[in-house]
Structures are given as C-alpha cells and as structure tokens.
Amino acid sequence: MDSQKTYNIRVREEEEGGEVLLSLSGRIEVGNLHLFVSEADDLIHKMSPGSLRVDLSKVEYLDSAGALGLLQLEDGAKARSISLQFVHVTEEAKRIMGLINREALSMKPLVSEKKSNIIEQIGEGSLRILNDFVSIMTFLGDLLTALGRSSFHPRAVRWEDVFFYMKRAGVEGLPIVGLISFLLGLIIAFMSSLQLKQFGANIYVASLVGVAMVSELGPIMTAIIVAGRSGSAFAAEIGTMKVNEEVDALVTMGFDPTHFLAVPKVLATMVAVPILTLYSDFFGIGGGLVVGVLGLDLTVYTYVQETMTVISVTSIFKSLVKSVVFAVLIAGIGCQRGFQVRGGAQAVGSATTSAVVAGIFLIIVTDSAFAILFTYI
C-alpha cells in the first residue's frame, strides 16, 4: 500500500450494466488527492456502470482539496454519461463541499489579450469617440429638456443649491481668474510693445490688449479655469454619488437626477461665468495698463481712452454670449461624466480627468466656431 494512501475505495454492490455502489472510507485530503482521483477514475472507467452511488458515511476526514476531488469525480462521470450520486453525506462533508464554487471551476482560463494592429486600434478609437458623442448628445437633450421644464416651473428648481454653486464657481474663483488675467494682459502688452515701439506705435498696445482680452482671451481663459475648478468638482461629486448609490436612491424616490443634480449646477455656472469673464477682461486690461504707464510712458487717461475706442458694446455682447455657451458646456460635460461613473474611486478619478479634458476640448472647438460665425455674420 502507498504510504500516502490514507483512504480506501470498496465496491459494495454491482449489477452488470446497472448500478454500482462505491464505499469510501478513511481520509480524503490534499496529500492523496491526485492518487485518489486517478484510482477512482480508473475504477469507474473499467466498470462503466449505468449509474453510480458514492457512500461517504465512513469518510473520517475531508478537506477542501478532497471535496474538490469528489466534484472532479462527479464531473468525470457526467462526461461519460454516468449518473453519479453522493449518499450518506455527513453534515461536515456537506459544509466542506459547499465551499467549492462550481462556477469558478467551469470558468475558462484567462488568456492574454490579443494585440490589435494599427487599423483595428483606429477603428476601436473611432467607435469610442462615436459612442461618447452619442452619449453627450443624449445627455444634452435631457439637460435642455430639464432646463425648459424648469423655466415653466421655477419653484421646482433648488435655488439654494444654485446660489451655493454660484459661490463655489464664481466668488471662490475670483482670485485665480483675476491673477491669471492680470498677468496675461501684462505679458501681451509687454511682448507687443517690443515690436510696436520700433514704429512709434506704443498707443496701439492698449488697443491690442483690449481687443484680445474682450474678444478672445477673457472668455476662453475664464472658461478653462472654471472647467478645471468647477467642471472637475461636478464630475467628482456626482461620480461619488453614483458609487455610493445615492443617484439610484433619488430615482427610487421618484426624482429626476438630471433635474435634481445637474440643473442647479448648470444655472449657477451660466450666471457665474459671464460675470467672471467681465472680471477677467477688466484685470487683463489692468495688466496692460501697468505696462503702458510704467514701460511705455503712456498716461492712464490716454490708455483708457484708446481702450474704450476699440471696445464696443457689440464686442462685449459677443464675449458674454460665448461665455454663456462655455458655461453650459463646462457644467454639462462635468455632470455627464459624473453620471457615467461605474465602479469605485478609480472610476471617479477617471471621470474627473475626462471632464476637464473634454470640457477644454469643447471650449476650443466652440470658440473656433464662434470665430468663424462672428467673422462672416
């Protein structure tokens, strides 16, 4: 007898072409698992019974490896079209056998991911972009519907949240917007003065800074800053609520998540961004004024007069229109990315990053469209 063999298999009854009863005794454990499975499988193969019963009443010890061997024995019998049944199973044996996950045993082994060629990668990337575009358009439709419904039922809007997000997106953003705009105006004035003063055209530095800030840089820089600050915050907030199943709880209670969560953020951003844009324009012109007065020997009055000459009400209106559209894009994409979160903390982080990147991309694309529109119309 093998020194590792601590079990015994005995054929108790046998009817030719009929039922066979196997009686197991001793210890079926990890130390003799391979030997047990091999011996039992050979025995079943030689007898080829129509049905098989396995008596476990005399099994003294059964660990999880032994239970796995019994289940492998059962699977082998099924593969030979033999009906196998365990009888006189003790409570302890039932508990051990219940620990084995049959679904995990039937899973296919993991294989390494097939590397795709450049054509397949381009195709997969194109499909992802298309699906993302469809998802954004679908959410935009839901958002516009919710905004339209809110305009007819203003009492349904959570105005306390609107004022709260106005404070976060607007008031708390004043320092960074003012600082960056001031430095940007200063840099533009300084760099342009290096060329213009060669022709004695220092006065046109004021015109250049004014037009650049009001028409382009003010709205777009403000929108980018708000996208980094507030758009990412919106995505992280709603994404965390998705992970914690708070959004599902709102749906269960009968609330529309888009109206309940996204509308206050969008309304607040639509108010805050235009105000921040005017604030940015003012500080950008102020930065140019510092260079004009200290570096170009211009007076404050002359600089302001030249700036007012080139800035019209129409240009300010265009700037505000762009800022409102940018605000909808920033808040909308932030909320949409938040609602897309599936998973845990890593998914929230990915959604936050995606909200910022997608928001800035849409801002640049939309600004290009506005440039063409305002030029020809």
C-alpha positions as CSV (number, residue, x, y, z in Angstrom):
1,M,0.0,0.0,0.0
2,D,1.2,3.5,-0.8
3,S,2.4,5.4,2.3
4,Q,0.4,8.4,1.2
5,K,-2.8,6.4,0.7
6,T,-5.0,7.1,3.8
7,Y,-8.3,6.2,2.2
8,N,-10.0,3.0,0.8
9,I,-12.4,2.5,-2.1
10,R,-14.6,-0.6,-1.9
11,V,-17.1,-1.8,-4.4
12,R,-20.1,-2.7,-2.3
13,E,-22.7,-3.7,-4.9
14,E,-22.5,-4.2,-8.6
15,E,-25.1,-5.2,-11.2
16,E,-23.9,-5.7,-14.8
17,G,-24.9,-2.7,-16.8
18,G,-26.7,-1.3,-13.8
19,E,-25.9,0.5,-10.6
20,V,-22.6,0.4,-8.7
21,L,-22.2,1.4,-5.1
22,L,-18.7,2.7,-4.1
23,S,-18.0,3.0,-0.4
24,L,-15.3,5.4,0.6
25,S,-13.5,5.4,3.9
26,G,-10.5,6.9,5.7
27,R,-9.1,10.4,4.9
28,I,-9.5,12.1,1.6
29,E,-7.2,15.1,1.7
30,V,-4.8,17.2,-0.2
31,G,-1.9,14.7,0.4
32,N,-3.5,11.9,-1.5
33,L,-5.8,14.0,-3.8
34,H,-4.0,13.1,-7.1
35,L,-3.8,9.4,-6.2
36,F,-7.5,9.3,-5.1
37,V,-8.8,11.0,-8.3
38,S,-6.6,8.8,-10.5
39,E,-7.7,5.5,-8.8
40,A,-11.4,6.3,-8.7
41,D,-11.4,7.5,-12.3
42,D,-9.7,4.3,-13.5
43,L,-12.2,2.2,-11.5
44,I,-15.2,3.9,-13.0
45,H,-13.7,3.7,-16.5
46,K,-13.2,-0.1,-16.1
47,M,-16.7,-0.8,-14.7
48,S,-18.6,1.7,-17.0
49,P,-21.8,1.4,-14.9
50,G,-25.1,2.9,-15.9
51,S,-25.4,4.8,-12.6
52,L,-23.1,5.2,-9.7
53,R,-23.7,5.9,-6.0
54,V,-20.8,7.0,-3.7
55,D,-21.2,6.3,0.0
56,L,-19.4,8.9,2.2
57,S,-20.7,7.6,5.6
58,K,-17.3,6.1,6.6
59,V,-15.1,9.0,5.5
60,E,-13.3,10.1,8.6
61,Y,-11.8,13.4,7.3
62,L,-12.5,15.5,4.2
63,D,-10.7,18.8,3.5
64,S,-11.4,21.3,0.7
65,A,-9.0,19.6,-1.6
66,G,-10.8,16.2,-1.0
67,A,-14.1,17.9,-1.7
68,L,-12.7,19.2,-4.9
69,G,-11.6,15.7,-5.8
70,L,-15.1,14.4,-5.3
71,L,-16.6,17.1,-7.5
72,Q,-14.0,16.3,-10.2
73,L,-15.0,12.7,-9.9
74,E,-18.6,13.7,-10.5
75,D,-17.7,15.8,-13.5
76,G,-15.8,12.9,-15.0
77,A,-18.8,10.6,-14.5
78,K,-21.0,13.1,-16.3
79,A,-18.6,13.4,-19.1
80,R,-19.1,9.6,-19.6
81,S,-22.9,9.9,-19.4
82,I,-22.9,8.2,-16.0
83,S,-25.3,9.3,-13.3
84,L,-23.4,9.8,-10.0
85,Q,-25.0,10.5,-6.7
86,F,-23.4,11.0,-3.3
87,V,-25.2,9.2,-0.4
88,H,-25.0,9.2,3.4
89,V,-23.1,12.5,3.3
90,T,-22.3,13.8,6.8
91,E,-23.1,17.4,7.8
92,E,-19.4,18.2,7.9
93,A,-18.8,16.8,4.4
94,K,-21.8,18.9,3.1
95,R,-20.3,22.0,4.6
96,I,-16.9,21.4,3.1
97,M,-18.3,20.5,-0.3
98,G,-20.5,23.6,-0.2
99,L,-17.3,25.8,-0.1
100,I,-16.4,24.8,-3.6
101,N,-17.5,27.3,-6.2
102,R,-18.7,25.2,-9.2
103,E,-19.0,28.3,-11.4
104,A,-15.3,29.1,-10.8
105,L,-14.4,25.6,-11.7
106,S,-16.2,25.9,-15.1
107,M,-14.6,29.3,-16.0
108,K,-12.3,29.3,-18.9
109,P,-8.6,30.2,-18.1
110,L,-7.6,33.7,-18.6
111,V,-5.7,34.3,-21.8
112,S,-3.5,37.2,-22.7
113,E,-5.3,40.0,-24.6
114,K,-4.8,39.8,-28.3
115,K,-2.7,42.7,-29.6
116,S,-4.6,44.6,-32.3
117,N,-2.9,46.2,-35.3
118,I,-3.0,49.9,-36.1
119,I,-6.1,49.6,-38.3
120,E,-8.1,47.9,-35.5
121,Q,-6.9,50.4,-33.0
122,I,-8.0,53.3,-35.2
123,G,-11.4,51.6,-35.6
124,E,-11.8,51.0,-31.9
125,G,-10.9,54.6,-31.1
126,S,-13.3,55.9,-33.7
127,L,-16.1,53.8,-32.2
128,R,-15.3,55.0,-28.7
129,I,-15.4,58.6,-29.9
130,L,-18.7,58.0,-31.7
131,N,-20.3,56.4,-28.7
132,D,-19.1,59.2,-26.5
133,F,-20.5,61.8,-28.9
134,V,-23.9,60.0,-28.8
135,S,-23.8,59.8,-25.0
136,I,-23.0,63.5,-24.8
137,M,-25.8,64.5,-27.2
138,T,-28.3,62.3,-25.3
139,F,-27.4,63.9,-22.0
140,L,-27.5,67.3,-23.6
141,G,-31.1,66.6,-24.8
142,D,-32.1,65.5,-21.3
143,L,-30.4,68.6,-19.8
144,L,-32.2,71.0,-22.2
145,T,-35.5,69.4,-21.5
146,A,-34.9,69.7,-17.8
147,L,-33.9,73.4,-18.2
148,G,-37.0,74.1,-20.3
149,R,-39.2,72.4,-17.7
150,S,-37.5,74.5,-15.0
151,S,-38.3,77.7,-16.9
152,F,-42.0,76.9,-16.7
153,H,-41.8,75.6,-13.1
154,P,-39.2,77.8,-11.4
155,R,-40.4,76.7,-7.9
156,A,-39.2,73.2,-8.8
157,V,-35.6,74.4,-9.0
158,R,-33.4,74.0,-5.9
159,W,-32.4,77.7,-5.7
160,E,-30.4,77.2,-2.5
161,D,-28.1,74.8,-4.4
162,V,-28.0,77.3,-7.3
163,F,-26.7,80.1,-5.0
164,F,-24.3,77.6,-3.4
165,Y,-22.7,76.6,-6.7
166,M,-22.6,80.3,-7.8
167,K,-20.5,80.9,-4.7
168,R,-18.2,78.0,-5.4
169,A,-17.9,78.5,-9.2
170,G,-18.0,82.3,-9.1
171,V,-16.9,84.0,-5.9
172,E,-14.3,81.5,-5.0
173,G,-12.8,81.7,-8.5
174,L,-12.3,85.4,-8.4
175,P,-8.7,85.4,-7.1
176,I,-7.3,82.9,-9.6
177,V,-9.2,84.4,-12.5
178,G,-8.1,87.9,-11.6
179,L,-4.4,86.9,-11.1
180,I,-4.1,85.0,-14.3
181,S,-5.9,87.6,-16.4
182,F,-3.8,90.4,-15.0
183,L,-0.6,88.5,-15.8
184,L,-1.9,87.6,-19.2
185,G,-2.7,91.2,-20.0
186,L,0.7,92.3,-18.7
187,I,2.5,89.7,-20.9
188,I,0.6,90.6,-24.0
189,A,1.3,94.3,-23.5
190,F,5.0,93.7,-22.8
191,M,5.5,91.4,-25.8
192,S,3.6,93.6,-28.3
193,S,5.3,96.7,-27.1
194,L,8.7,95.2,-28.1
195,Q,7.5,95.4,-31.7
196,L,5.2,98.4,-31.8
197,K,7.6,100.8,-30.1
198,Q,10.0,100.4,-33.0
199,F,7.5,102.2,-35.2
200,G,6.4,104.7,-32.5
201,A,3.0,103.0,-32.2
202,N,3.0,102.5,-28.4
203,I,-0.5,103.7,-28.1
204,Y,-1.8,100.7,-30.1
205,V,-0.7,98.4,-27.2
206,A,-3.9,99.5,-25.4
207,S,-5.9,98.6,-28.5
208,L,-4.3,95.2,-28.9
209,V,-4.7,94.2,-25.2
210,G,-8.3,95.5,-25.1
211,V,-9.4,93.6,-28.3
212,A,-7.6,90.4,-27.4
213,M,-9.0,90.3,-23.8
214,V,-12.6,91.1,-24.6
215,S,-12.9,89.2,-27.9
216,E,-11.0,86.0,-27.2
217,L,-8.7,85.6,-24.2
218,G,-11.1,86.8,-21.5
219,P,-13.9,84.3,-22.3
220,I,-11.7,81.4,-23.2
221,M,-9.2,81.7,-20.2
222,T,-12.1,82.1,-17.8
223,A,-13.9,79.1,-19.2
224,I,-10.7,76.9,-19.0
225,I,-10.2,77.9,-15.4
226,V,-13.8,77.2,-14.5
227,A,-13.5,73.8,-16.3
228,G,-10.5,72.9,-14.2
229,R,-12.1,74.1,-10.9
230,S,-15.8,73.5,-11.2
231,G,-16.2,71.1,-14.1
232,S,-14.0,68.6,-12.3
233,A,-15.8,69.2,-9.0
234,F,-19.2,68.5,-10.6
235,A,-17.9,65.2,-12.1
236,A,-16.3,64.1,-8.8
237,E,-19.4,65.0,-6.8
238,I,-21.9,63.2,-9.0
239,G,-19.5,60.3,-9.6
240,T,-19.1,59.8,-5.8
241,M,-22.9,59.8,-5.5
242,K,-23.1,57.1,-8.2
243,V,-20.6,55.0,-6.4
244,N,-22.5,55.3,-3.2
245,E,-25.8,54.5,-5.0
246,E,-27.2,57.9,-3.9
247,V,-28.3,58.6,-7.5
248,D,-30.2,55.3,-7.6
249,A,-31.8,56.3,-4.4
250,L,-33.0,59.5,-6.0
251,V,-34.5,57.6,-8.8
252,T,-36.2,55.2,-6.4
253,M,-37.8,58.2,-4.6
254,G,-39.2,59.5,-7.9
255,F,-36.7,62.3,-8.5
256,D,-35.2,63.0,-12.0
257,P,-31.4,63.0,-11.3
258,T,-30.8,65.4,-14.2
259,H,-33.2,68.0,-12.9
260,F,-32.3,67.4,-9.2
261,L,-28.5,67.4,-9.6
262,A,-27.5,68.9,-13.0
263,V,-29.9,71.8,-13.4
264,P,-28.7,73.8,-10.3
265,K,-25.1,73.4,-11.4
266,V,-25.7,74.5,-14.9
267,L,-27.8,77.5,-13.9
268,A,-25.2,78.6,-11.4
269,T,-22.4,78.3,-14.0
270,M,-24.4,80.2,-16.6
271,V,-24.6,83.1,-14.2
272,A,-21.1,82.9,-12.8
273,V,-19.0,82.5,-15.9
274,P,-20.2,85.7,-17.7
275,I,-19.5,87.7,-14.6
276,L,-16.1,86.1,-14.3
277,T,-15.5,87.0,-17.9
278,L,-16.1,90.7,-17.4
279,Y,-13.9,90.5,-14.3
280,S,-11.2,88.8,-16.4
281,D,-11.5,91.5,-19.1
282,F,-11.1,94.2,-16.5
283,F,-8.0,92.7,-14.9
284,G,-6.4,91.9,-18.3
285,I,-6.8,95.5,-19.4
286,G,-5.4,96.5,-16.0
287,G,-2.3,94.4,-16.6
288,G,-1.7,96.1,-20.0
289,L,-2.3,99.5,-18.3
290,V,0.6,98.8,-15.9
291,V,3.0,98.1,-18.8
292,G,1.7,101.1,-20.7
293,V,2.2,103.5,-17.9
294,L,5.4,102.2,-16.4
295,G,7.1,100.9,-19.6
296,L,5.8,103.0,-22.5
297,D,5.3,106.4,-20.9
298,L,1.6,106.5,-21.6
299,T,-0.8,108.2,-19.2
300,V,-3.7,106.4,-17.6
301,Y,-6.2,108.7,-19.4
302,T,-4.6,108.0,-22.8
303,Y,-4.5,104.3,-22.3
304,V,-8.1,104.1,-21.1
305,Q,-9.4,106.3,-23.9
306,E,-7.7,104.2,-26.5
307,T,-9.1,101.0,-25.0
308,M,-12.6,102.4,-24.9
309,T,-12.2,103.4,-28.6
310,V,-11.7,99.8,-29.8
311,I,-14.1,98.1,-27.4
312,S,-17.7,98.4,-28.4
313,V,-21.0,97.1,-26.8
314,T,-21.2,94.6,-29.6
315,S,-17.9,93.0,-28.8
316,I,-18.8,92.8,-25.1
317,F,-22.1,91.2,-26.0
318,K,-20.4,88.6,-28.2
319,S,-18.0,87.9,-25.3
320,L,-20.9,87.3,-22.9
321,V,-22.7,85.1,-25.4
322,K,-19.6,82.9,-25.8
323,S,-19.2,82.7,-22.0
324,V,-22.8,81.5,-21.5
325,V,-22.3,78.8,-24.1
326,F,-19.0,77.8,-22.5
327,A,-20.7,77.7,-19.1
328,V,-23.3,75.2,-20.4
329,L,-20.6,73.0,-21.9
330,I,-18.5,73.1,-18.7
331,A,-21.3,72.2,-16.4
332,G,-23.0,69.8,-18.8
333,I,-19.9,67.7,-19.5
334,G,-18.9,67.7,-15.9
335,C,-22.3,66.3,-14.9
336,Q,-22.4,63.9,-17.8
337,R,-19.1,62.4,-16.9
338,G,-20.2,62.1,-13.3
339,F,-23.4,60.2,-14.3
340,Q,-21.2,57.8,-16.4
341,V,-19.2,56.6,-13.4
342,R,-19.3,52.8,-12.9
343,G,-17.0,51.3,-10.3
344,G,-15.1,52.8,-7.4
345,A,-12.6,55.5,-6.5
346,Q,-10.6,54.9,-9.6
347,A,-13.6,55.4,-11.9
348,V,-14.4,58.7,-10.1
349,G,-10.8,59.9,-10.8
350,S,-11.0,58.9,-14.4
351,A,-14.3,60.7,-14.8
352,T,-12.9,63.9,-13.2
353,T,-9.9,63.9,-15.6
354,S,-12.2,63.2,-18.5
355,A,-14.5,66.0,-17.6
356,V,-11.6,68.5,-17.6
357,V,-10.1,67.3,-20.9
358,A,-13.4,67.0,-22.7
359,G,-14.5,70.4,-21.4
360,I,-11.4,72.2,-22.6
361,F,-11.6,70.5,-25.9
362,L,-15.2,71.5,-26.4
363,I,-14.4,75.1,-25.4
364,I,-11.6,75.3,-28.0
365,V,-13.8,73.8,-30.7
366,T,-16.8,76.1,-29.8
367,D,-14.6,79.2,-29.7
368,S,-13.3,78.3,-33.2
369,A,-16.9,78.0,-34.4
370,F,-17.7,81.4,-32.9
371,A,-14.7,83.0,-34.6
372,I,-15.9,81.8,-38.0
373,L,-19.5,82.8,-37.2
374,F,-18.8,86.3,-36.0
375,T,-16.4,86.9,-38.9
376,Y,-18.8,86.1,-41.6
377,I,-22.1,87.1,-39.9
